[in-house]
Amino acid sequence: MPDDGALSSRSPAEGAAVGERTPILAFIGDADSETVLREAIVEAVPSGMEVRRGNIRTAINVLTRAATPRVLIVDVSGEEQPLTALGDLSQVVEPDVRVLVIGELEDVNFYRHVTRVLGALEYLYKPLSRDMVARHFRPFIVEEKNPSEAVLGGRIVAITGVRGGVGATTIAANLAWHFGVAARRHTLLFDPDLYCGTAALLLNAKTGSGLRTALESPQRIDELFVERAAQPVAERLHVLAGEEKLADVPAYAPDAAVKLLETLRRRYNFVVVDVPFAPMPLHRDLLDLAHQRVLVLDPSLAAVRDTLRLLALPAGLAQPRRAVVVLNRLGRPGGLARREIEEALKMKPDVTIPDLPRLLGTAASMGEPAIARRSGFRTGIVELAREVAFVRLLDSSAGTGRTELLEPPRTRRKLFGLFG
C-alpha cells in the first residue's frame, strides 16, 4: 500500500501539464447510468463532462498514461475486488483528485470503507437516480456546499399539478403513503389549500384548525403544536390539512412557511406538500423552500404548455436540480401520444403513469390509497419515490448484497490523500 509520499511524487501526467487536466472524467459501465449522470449535472456544468465506457480497470489503464482529471467518477460494478481496485487507482492519480464511486453493492460497510477508509468523497449504488447524483455528487463536482444538506432534518417534496385536474393530489397522497407505510419513514402529507384541499379525503384523514393557526401565528409553532395539529393515518403517516369556511379570509404571516417547515423537518423524515400553483405568497414560498419540486401533467396540449412555463421558474436555494416531471394518465382516450409530449417538452418525462380511471376512482371513493394494489400506478409511485427521495446508504438500517471483511478505519491510511 503506497504512502502519501509515493502518491505525491508522481508527475501530473506523462506528456500533459497540470493546466491541461480534464475538469470531469467518468468511466461508466452502462448507458443508463451515463444518461442519468449527464442529466443530473448538466445544469451545474453546462460544458458537460467527458464520459468513457468502461470500469475502474479501464480508468487505471487510461490514467497510467494520461493526466489526472480534477474530478474522477469510476464504476466498480462487476469488479471482484473493488476495494483492491480502488487501491490500485490511488497509485496512478494525483492526491488532489476528487474521486466519486459508483457500484452495485448496497452495503453500509462497503460504503463506509470506500468513503471513510479509502477517502473517496461519495459512493452511490445502482440503479442511479437523478436525485442521487444531484444531491450527493454535484456538490463535489462544482465545489459548493449543498444547502439542502446543511441542516439536519427531513426532506420536503412539493407536488404541483401544472393545471387543475391532472391528478397531482392523488400522486402526493400515495407518495406520502408509500414513504410512511411501505417504507416506514416518519412522513407528513401537507395540504396548504384551506378551502378545497382533498389530500386528507384521499387517505380518510381528519382536518383541523391547527394549520390556519400556524399560518396566522407562526410564533406558536413548536414540536408540541405540530404533534397536536397533524392527524394520524398510520403509525408513521400523518396529515396536516384544514377546511375553512369559504367566507373566511385567513391571514398569512410572511415567515409562517419557513417556521412551519423548519419545525416539521425536525419531526418527519419526509414532508410531501400538495402545492397548487396559484398566485399566492404561501404557495410560492412552499415551492421555493422545498428540496425537490415535482410537476404533474396529463397528456393535453394545455398541460404541456404550462409545464414548460413552470420549468422556467427559478429554482429554490435548496434545489440542486430541475423539477421532476411526471406524465400522468398516459393513454387516456383523446390524449396526446408520448412521442408528441416528448417533442413538445424537448425532454422525456422522468416518470410515466398510465391512465387507470377505475382503480383510482374506486380508491378515491373509499378513502384508500391506490398504491396498495399492484398496478402500473404503484410502479410509477415507487419510481417517483426513488427520483425525489434517495436516502444515503450510510443512514440505512441494513445493507443488502455482499459484505467484504473490513479492517478498522484507524488501521488504514486514506489512499486519496488530500480529501475525505
C-alpha positions in Angstrom: 0.0 0.0 0.0 1.5 3.3 -1.0 2.2 6.1 1.4 1.4 9.8 0.9 4.9 10.4 -0.4 4.5 7.9 -3.1 1.3 9.5 -4.3 2.7 13.0 -4.2 5.9 12.0 -6.1 4.0 11.1 -9.3 4.3 13.6 -12.0 1.0 15.2 -13.1 0.9 13.2 -16.2 3.1 11.7 -18.8 3.0 14.2 -21.7 0.4 16.5 -20.1 0.8 19.6 -17.9 -1.2 20.4 -14.9 -3.1 23.1 -16.8 -4.4 20.6 -19.3 -6.2 18.4 -16.7 -9.7 17.5 -17.7 -12.3 19.0 -15.4 -14.5 16.0 -15.1 -13.8 12.5 -16.4 -16.1 9.5 -15.8 -15.7 5.8 -16.6 -19.2 4.3 -16.6 -20.1 0.7 -17.4 -23.7 1.1 -18.8 -25.7 3.5 -20.8 -28.5 4.0 -18.3 -26.1 5.2 -15.6 -24.4 7.5 -18.1 -27.7 9.1 -19.1 -28.7 9.8 -15.5 -25.3 11.2 -14.7 -25.3 13.6 -17.6 -28.8 14.8 -17.0 -28.3 15.3 -13.2 -25.3 17.6 -13.5 -25.9 19.4 -16.9 -27.3 22.4 -15.2 -24.3 22.7 -12.8 -21.7 22.0 -15.5 -23.0 23.5 -18.8 -19.8 22.5 -20.6 -20.5 18.8 -19.8 -18.1 16.2 -18.9 -16.0 13.6 -20.7 -17.5 10.1 -20.3 -15.8 6.9 -21.4 -17.4 3.5 -21.4 -15.6 1.2 -19.0 -15.0 0.4 -15.4 -12.3 1.1 -12.8 -9.8 -1.1 -14.5 -10.3 1.0 -17.7 -9.7 4.1 -15.6 -6.5 2.7 -14.2 -5.1 1.8 -17.7 -6.0 5.2 -19.1 -4.8 7.3 -16.2 -1.4 5.5 -16.1 -0.6 7.3 -19.3 -2.8 10.4 -19.2 -3.3 13.5 -17.0 -5.5 13.0 -13.9 -8.8 14.9 -14.1 -9.9 17.2 -11.3 -13.0 15.2 -10.7 -12.9 11.4 -11.4 -16.0 9.2 -11.4 -15.4 5.5 -11.6 -17.7 2.5 -11.8 -16.7 -0.5 -9.8 -19.6 -2.7 -10.9 -18.6 -6.2 -11.8 -15.2 -5.9 -10.1 -14.5 -9.0 -7.9 -12.2 -7.0 -5.6 -13.4 -3.3 -5.8 -11.5 -2.2 -2.7 -8.3 -3.6 -4.1 -9.1 -1.9 -7.4 -9.6 1.4 -5.7 -6.2 1.0 -4.0 -4.6 0.4 -7.4 -6.3 3.5 -8.7 -4.8 5.6 -5.9 -1.3 4.8 -7.3 -2.0 6.5 -10.6 -3.9 9.6 -9.7 -2.9 13.0 -8.2 -3.6 13.3 -4.5 -5.9 16.3 -5.0 -8.3 14.5 -7.4 -11.9 14.3 -6.2 -13.0 10.7 -6.5 -16.6 9.7 -6.7 -17.5 6.0 -6.9 -20.5 4.1 -8.5 -21.1 0.5 -7.9 -23.7 -2.3 -7.4 -23.2 -3.1 -3.7 -25.9 -1.7 -1.5 -24.0 -2.4 1.7 -23.3 0.0 4.5 -19.9 -1.5 5.4 -18.7 -1.1 1.8 -19.9 2.5 1.8 -18.0 3.3 5.0 -14.8 1.7 3.7 -14.9 3.5 0.4 -15.6 6.9 1.9 -14.0 6.8 5.4 -11.1 4.5 4.9 -10.1 4.9 1.3 -11.1 8.6 1.2 -13.4 8.7 -1.8 -15.8 11.6 -1.4 -19.0 9.7 -2.1 -20.4 6.3 -3.2 -23.7 5.7 -4.9 -25.2 2.3 -5.8 -27.1 1.4 -9.0 -29.6 1.9 -10.3 -28.8 5.6 -10.2 -31.5 8.3 -10.0 -31.1 11.9 -10.9 -31.8 12.8 -7.3 -29.0 10.7 -6.1 -26.5 12.3 -8.4 -27.8 15.9 -7.9 -27.8 15.7 -4.1 -24.6 13.7 -3.4 -22.3 14.1 -6.4 -23.0 17.6 -7.7 -21.7 19.5 -4.6 -18.3 17.8 -5.0 -18.3 18.4 -8.8 -18.9 22.1 -8.6 -17.2 22.6 -5.2 -20.2 24.1 -3.5 -22.0 23.4 -0.2 -25.4 21.8 -0.8 -27.9 23.9 1.2 -30.3 21.0 1.4 -27.8 19.1 3.4 -26.6 22.0 5.5 -29.1 21.4 8.3 -30.1 18.1 9.6 -33.8 17.3 9.1 -36.4 15.8 6.9 -36.8 16.2 3.1 -39.5 18.4 1.6 -41.1 17.4 -1.7 -43.5 19.7 -3.4 -46.0 18.1 -5.8 -47.6 20.6 -8.2 -50.2 20.0 -10.9 -49.4 22.2 -13.9 -53.1 22.8 -14.1 -56.2 21.6 -12.2 -57.4 18.1 -12.6 -54.2 16.4 -13.7 -54.0 14.1 -10.6 -51.3 15.8 -8.5 -53.2 15.4 -5.2 -53.6 11.7 -5.9 -49.9 11.3 -6.6 -49.0 13.4 -3.4 -51.2 11.3 -1.2 -50.0 8.0 -2.5 -46.3 9.1 -2.4 -46.8 10.0 1.3 -48.4 6.6 1.9 -45.5 4.9 0.3 -43.0 6.7 2.5 -44.9 6.4 5.7 -46.4 2.9 5.4 -44.4 0.9 2.9 -41.0 2.4 3.7 -41.8 3.1 7.3 -40.3 6.5 7.4 -42.0 9.2 9.5 -44.0 11.1 6.9 -46.4 14.1 6.8 -48.8 14.9 4.0 -49.3 18.6 4.0 -52.2 20.2 2.1 -52.0 24.0 2.2 -55.3 24.5 0.4 -57.5 25.7 3.4 -60.7 25.8 1.3 -60.9 23.0 -1.2 -58.0 20.7 -0.4 -58.7 17.0 -1.0 -55.5 15.3 0.2 -57.0 14.4 3.6 -60.0 12.9 1.9 -57.9 10.5 -0.2 -56.4 9.0 3.0 -59.6 9.2 5.0 -57.9 11.6 7.4 -59.3 14.4 9.6 -58.8 18.1 9.1 -58.4 20.6 11.9 -57.8 24.2 12.8 -54.1 23.9 13.5 -52.9 24.7 10.0 -54.7 28.0 10.0 -53.4 28.9 13.4 -49.8 28.1 12.2 -50.2 30.3 9.1 -51.6 33.2 11.1 -49.5 33.0 14.3 -46.1 31.4 13.5 -44.8 32.3 16.9 -47.0 29.5 18.3 -45.4 26.8 16.2 -43.2 24.3 18.0 -42.9 20.5 18.2 -45.8 20.1 20.6 -48.0 22.2 18.3 -47.1 20.0 15.4 -47.9 16.9 17.3 -51.4 18.2 18.1 -52.1 19.7 14.7 -51.1 16.7 12.5 -53.7 14.0 12.3 -52.6 10.3 12.3 -53.4 8.0 9.4 -51.0 5.2 10.3 -48.2 4.7 12.8 -45.7 6.8 10.7 -48.0 8.7 8.5 -49.8 11.9 9.4 -51.8 14.6 7.6 -51.8 18.3 8.1 -54.8 19.9 6.4 -57.6 22.4 7.1 -61.1 23.1 5.9 -62.1 26.7 6.5 -65.4 28.4 5.7 -65.5 29.8 2.2 -66.5 33.2 3.6 -63.4 33.4 5.9 -60.2 35.0 4.8 -57.3 33.6 6.8 -54.3 35.9 7.2 -50.8 34.7 6.2 -47.8 35.8 8.2 -44.7 36.3 5.9 -42.4 34.0 7.9 -45.0 31.3 8.6 -44.0 28.8 5.9 -40.3 29.0 6.9 -41.1 28.4 10.6 -43.6 25.7 9.9 -41.4 23.7 7.6 -38.4 24.0 9.9 -40.4 22.5 12.7 -41.9 19.8 10.5 -38.4 18.8 9.4 -37.4 18.1 12.9 -40.3 15.7 13.4 -40.6 13.9 10.0 -38.2 12.2 7.6 -40.4 13.3 4.6 -42.9 16.2 4.2 -44.9 15.8 1.0 -46.6 19.1 0.1 -49.5 19.2 -2.3 -48.9 22.7 -3.7 -51.3 24.1 -6.2 -49.7 26.7 -8.4 -51.6 29.8 -7.7 -50.5 33.5 -7.3 -50.5 33.2 -3.5 -47.5 34.0 -1.3 -47.9 30.8 0.7 -47.8 28.6 -2.3 -44.8 30.3 -3.8 -42.9 30.2 -0.5 -43.6 26.4 -0.3 -42.3 25.9 -3.8 -39.1 27.9 -3.1 -38.5 26.2 0.3 -38.9 22.6 -1.0 -35.8 20.4 -1.6 -37.4 18.9 -4.7 -40.2 20.1 -7.0 -42.4 17.7 -8.9 -44.6 18.8 -11.8 -47.5 16.6 -12.8 -49.1 16.9 -16.2 -51.7 15.0 -18.2 -51.5 14.2 -21.9 -53.0 17.5 -23.1 -51.7 20.4 -25.0 -52.6 22.9 -22.3 -50.7 20.8 -19.7 -47.6 20.7 -21.9 -47.7 24.5 -22.3 -48.0 25.0 -18.6 -45.2 22.5 -17.8 -42.8 24.5 -19.9 -43.8 27.7 -18.1 -43.3 26.1 -14.7 -40.0 24.6 -15.6 -38.8 28.1 -16.4 -39.3 29.3 -12.9 -36.1 29.9 -10.9 -35.2 27.1 -8.6 -35.2 27.5 -4.8 -31.9 27.7 -2.9 -32.2 24.1 -1.6 -33.0 22.6 -5.1 -29.9 21.3 -6.8 -31.7 20.0 -9.9 -34.7 20.9 -12.0 -38.2 19.8 -11.2 -39.1 16.1 -11.7 -41.7 15.8 -14.5 -44.4 13.2 -14.1 -46.6 12.4 -17.0 -49.9 11.1 -15.5 -52.8 9.3 -17.3 -50.8 8.3 -20.3 -53.1 6.5 -22.8 -56.2 8.5 -21.8 -58.7 8.5 -24.7 -58.2 11.6 -26.8 -54.9 12.5 -25.1 -51.5 13.2 -26.8 -49.2 10.4 -27.5 -45.9 10.0 -25.5 -43.9 11.0 -28.6 -45.8 14.2 -29.1 -45.3 15.2 -25.5 -41.6 14.5 -25.6 -41.2 16.5 -28.7 -43.1 19.4 -27.3 -41.2 19.3 -23.9 -37.9 18.6 -25.7 -37.2 16.0 -22.9 -38.5 12.7 -21.7 -40.8 12.7 -18.6 -38.9 11.4 -15.6 -41.9 9.2 -14.5 -44.8 8.0 -16.5 -48.1 6.7 -15.0 -50.8 5.0 -17.1 -54.4 6.0 -17.2 -56.3 3.8 -14.7 -59.6 5.6 -14.0 -61.4 2.6 -12.5 -58.6 1.9 -9.9 -58.1 5.5 -8.9 -61.8 6.3 -8.9 -62.6 3.4 -6.5 -59.7 4.2 -4.2 -60.8 7.9 -4.0 -64.4 7.0 -3.2 -63.3 4.6 -0.4 -60.6 6.9 1.0 -58.0 4.2 0.4 -54.5 4.5 -1.2 -54.5 3.3 -4.8 -50.9 2.3 -4.3 -51.9 -0.6 -2.1 -52.9 -2.6 -5.2 -50.3 -3.9 -7.6 -50.7 -1.9 -10.8 -48.9 0.5 -13.2 -49.8 3.3 -10.8 -47.9 1.7 -7.9 -44.9 1.1 -10.2 -45.0 4.8 -11.1 -45.2 6.0 -7.5 -42.3 3.8 -6.4 -40.2 5.1 -9.3 -41.1 8.7 -8.3 -40.1 7.9 -4.7 -36.6 6.9 -5.9 -36.4 10.1 -8.1 -37.2 12.5 -5.3 -36.0 10.9 -2.1 -32.9 8.8 -2.3 -31.6 8.1 1.2 -27.9 7.9 1.9 -26.7 4.4 2.3 -24.9 5.3 5.4 -28.2 6.2 7.0 -29.9 2.9 6.1 -30.5 0.4 8.9 -29.2 -2.5 6.9 -27.5 -3.1 3.6 -28.1 -5.9 1.1 -25.7 -7.7 -1.0 -22.1 -8.9 -0.5 -20.2 -7.6 2.6 -16.4 -7.6 2.5 -14.2 -8.1 5.6 -13.1 -4.7 6.6 -10.3 -3.5 8.8 -10.9 -0.9 11.5 -10.6 2.6 9.9 -7.8 3.6 12.2 -5.6 0.8 10.9 -5.6 2.1 7.4 -4.5 5.3 5.7 -6.7 7.1 3.2 -5.4 6.4 -0.2 -6.8 9.5 -1.9 -4.8 11.8 0.2 -6.0 15.4 0.2 -9.7 15.0 0.7 -12.2 12.8 2.5 
